[in-house]
Amino acid sequence: MPYIDKLTRDTIDELVVVAKGNLDSFLDLLEDALEHGLMDSDICYIIYKIIARLYGRPELSWSQRMNAIKILESAKDEFMQNYVRPYEKMKKQQHGDVR
């Protein structure tokens, strides 16, 4: 996400490493699992577990919990902008508009 500066991204990635993991390795494992039968619903569950762990804690207020929705919406928007829209544009050029 371009709104997060490189130093912050590096810090986040380092937190993952410190937590006895590596984000890229984790994602590689997920990619491999997708090629061998992991379902989209399983990915949804993983995302849910991450959000629930961070924003479902009992001490958090309603507004703090709603930040999870903002994060998910922002991630969705970024994915649309960077992956879905360029694909649609390419296909539109390839096959023409549907109008």
Buried (B, 14 or more C-beta within 10 A) or exposed (E): EEEEEEEEEEEEEEEBEEEEEEBEEEEEEBEEBEEEEBEEEEEEEEEEEEBEEEBEEEEBEEEEBEBBEEBBEEEEEEEEEEEEEEEEEEEEEEEEEEE
